[in-house]
Amino acid sequence: MKSLVLLGAPALVAAALAFPASATTSAACPDADLVYREKSAFPDTARGRYDHHMQTSKIEQSVLCLVNAERTARGLQPVKRYVGLGGRQVALRSAASKEVEAAVRIRWWGTVAQVGDCTPLKSDPSRCDVHINPETGTDPAARAKAAGYCRTSTSWAVAENAYLGWGRASVTPRAAVTWWMGSPPHRATILTPGYTEMYTRAAYGSADPSVSATPAMTYVQMFGRCG
């Protein structure tokens, strides 16, 4: 069974970071500048609970729109997000959901000195590798397969991008995609021609123990191709 995993660099961004221009900045995507609000910001009604719950879906769809704006601007096929289907079509979404929830709960996207039990990043051994979950020891490929992605295929590929932003200007879908496009390894993942599907999940809160500012938003994005 063949697999290919593309891992990006540490996905941390300062709140005041200046972003480079790209198709993302001008793309007309709904909710691209959405700032996630906590549950307490919504009325305790059926509609309020629904609106709070739907924020993550809006973020996911907006990131898809922004990513496809970048891809189609370069003549690449857009990636898809399957909804309401079983099997491999939702496996990457499940893997991304579990990983972003774990990231906010465990908060290992920091330094080895802070976290202790983590896999050091090869390019910077002082920092933890955000793509290797310290509880399970799994990388993106293992998590995708565990979720059922491409279980019977011999040709497949997955990739994961991660992002953490804090401060209102840095927690939005547009901020996440713009940062990814400004980072060579993350940009390469987004613009890989062979990927056919993509799922982004976001969670309120910081995956880095050193970040206490609010609002903070943690994103995990998974791409896939199943032959």
C-alpha positions in Angstrom: 0.0 0.0 0.0 1.5 3.3 -1.1 1.1 6.6 0.7 2.4 10.1 0.5 2.3 12.6 3.3 3.3 16.2 2.9 3.8 17.9 6.2 4.0 21.6 6.6 6.1 23.7 8.9 4.9 24.9 12.4 1.6 26.7 11.9 1.9 29.5 14.3 1.1 33.1 13.4 1.5 36.3 15.5 -1.7 38.4 15.8 0.0 41.4 14.1 1.5 39.5 11.1 1.3 41.2 7.8 0.0 38.9 5.1 1.3 38.9 1.4 -1.2 39.6 -1.4 -2.7 36.6 -3.2 -6.0 35.6 -4.8 -7.3 35.0 -1.2 -7.4 38.7 -0.4 -9.8 39.5 -3.2 -11.9 36.3 -3.4 -15.6 36.9 -2.8 -16.2 34.0 -0.5 -19.1 34.0 2.0 -17.9 34.2 5.6 -14.3 34.7 4.7 -13.9 37.2 7.5 -16.0 35.4 10.0 -14.8 35.8 13.6 -15.9 32.8 15.6 -17.9 33.7 18.7 -18.2 31.7 21.9 -21.5 30.0 22.9 -22.2 32.7 25.5 -22.4 35.3 22.6 -25.6 33.6 21.3 -29.1 33.5 22.9 -29.9 30.3 24.7 -32.6 29.4 22.2 -33.0 26.8 19.5 -32.0 29.3 16.9 -29.1 30.6 19.0 -27.7 27.2 19.6 -28.0 26.4 15.9 -26.3 29.6 14.9 -23.4 28.9 17.2 -23.1 25.3 15.9 -23.1 26.4 12.3 -20.1 28.6 12.6 -17.7 25.8 12.0 -19.5 24.7 8.9 -19.4 28.2 7.6 -15.6 28.3 8.3 -15.1 25.0 6.5 -17.1 26.1 3.4 -15.3 29.5 3.3 -11.8 27.9 3.5 -12.9 25.6 0.6 -14.0 28.6 -1.5 -10.7 30.5 -0.7 -8.5 27.5 -1.5 -10.3 26.9 -4.8 -9.9 30.5 -5.7 -6.2 30.0 -5.4 -6.3 26.8 -7.4 -8.5 27.9 -10.2 -6.6 31.2 -10.6 -3.6 28.9 -11.6 -5.6 26.6 -13.9 -5.9 23.8 -11.3 -9.0 21.7 -10.7 -10.9 22.7 -7.6 -11.0 20.3 -4.6 -14.3 19.0 -3.3 -15.9 18.7 0.1 -18.4 15.8 0.2 -21.3 16.1 2.7 -23.7 13.5 3.9 -21.9 10.5 2.3 -20.4 7.5 3.9 -17.1 5.7 3.6 -14.0 7.4 2.5 -15.9 10.6 1.4 -16.1 11.7 5.0 -13.1 10.0 6.4 -10.8 13.0 6.0 -13.4 15.3 7.6 -13.6 12.9 10.6 -9.8 12.8 10.9 -9.5 16.6 10.8 -12.2 17.0 13.3 -10.7 14.6 15.8 -7.2 16.2 15.3 -8.3 19.8 15.8 -10.3 18.8 19.0 -7.2 17.0 20.3 -4.9 20.0 19.5 -7.0 22.4 21.6 -7.5 19.9 24.4 -3.8 18.7 24.6 -2.2 22.0 23.5 1.1 20.5 22.2 1.7 23.1 19.5 4.5 24.7 21.5 8.0 24.1 22.5 9.4 20.8 23.8 10.3 22.5 27.0 6.7 23.6 27.5 5.0 20.4 26.4 7.5 17.7 27.3 5.8 14.7 25.8 5.9 15.5 22.1 7.8 14.6 18.9 10.4 17.3 18.2 10.2 19.0 14.8 13.1 17.9 12.6 13.9 21.4 11.3 13.7 22.9 14.9 14.2 20.3 17.7 13.2 22.9 20.2 9.6 22.9 19.0 7.0 20.1 18.9 5.9 18.7 15.6 2.2 19.8 15.3 1.4 17.0 12.9 2.3 14.2 15.2 -0.3 13.7 18.0 1.5 12.9 21.2 -1.4 10.9 22.7 -1.6 8.5 19.7 1.8 8.9 18.1 0.0 9.1 14.7 0.8 11.2 11.7 -1.8 12.5 9.1 -1.5 9.3 7.0 -2.1 7.0 9.9 -5.1 9.1 11.1 -6.6 9.2 7.6 -6.4 5.4 7.3 -7.8 4.9 10.8 -10.8 7.0 9.8 -11.3 4.7 6.8 -9.8 6.8 4.0 -9.0 4.8 0.8 -9.1 1.5 2.8 -9.1 -0.8 -0.3 -6.9 1.3 -2.7 -3.2 0.9 -3.4 -2.7 4.4 -4.7 -3.6 7.3 -2.4 -2.2 10.5 -0.9 -3.0 12.8 2.0 -1.6 16.0 3.3 -2.3 18.2 6.4 -2.0 21.9 7.0 -2.4 23.4 10.4 -2.8 27.0 11.6 -3.3 28.9 14.8 -4.3 32.5 14.9 -5.2 34.9 17.7 -6.7 38.3 17.7 -9.8 39.2 15.6 -7.8 39.9 12.4 -6.0 36.5 12.5 -8.7 34.0 13.4 -10.8 34.2 10.2 -10.8 31.8 7.2 -9.2 34.4 5.0 -6.4 34.9 7.5 -5.7 31.1 7.7 -5.6 30.6 3.9 -3.6 33.8 3.4 -1.0 32.6 5.9 -0.9 29.1 4.3 -0.3 30.7 0.9 2.5 32.8 2.3 4.3 29.7 3.6 6.1 27.6 0.9 5.3 24.1 2.2 1.7 24.9 3.0 1.3 26.7 -0.3 2.7 23.6 -2.1 0.1 21.5 -0.4 -2.8 23.7 -1.4 -1.5 23.9 -5.0 -0.8 20.2 -5.5 -2.7 19.3 -8.7 -3.5 15.7 -7.8 -5.6 16.4 -4.7 -9.3 16.0 -5.3 -10.9 16.6 -1.9 -10.2 18.8 1.1 -11.7 19.2 4.6 -11.0 22.0 7.1 -12.1 21.9 10.7 -11.7 24.7 13.2 -11.9 24.8 17.0 -12.2 27.8 19.3 -9.1 28.1 21.4 -5.3 27.8 21.2 -3.3 24.7 20.6 -0.2 26.4 21.9 0.1 26.6 25.7 1.9 29.9 25.4 -1.0 31.7 23.7 -3.7 32.9 26.1 -5.0 35.8 24.0 -8.6 35.7 22.8 -10.2 35.1 20.4 -7.9 32.3 19.3 -8.7 29.7 16.6 -7.0 26.5 15.7 -7.4 25.0 12.2 -6.6 21.6 10.8 -6.9 21.1 7.0 -6.6 17.7 5.2 -6.2 17.1 1.5 -6.6 13.7 -0.2 -6.5 11.7 -3.4 -7.8 8.2 -3.6 -7.0 6.1 -6.7 
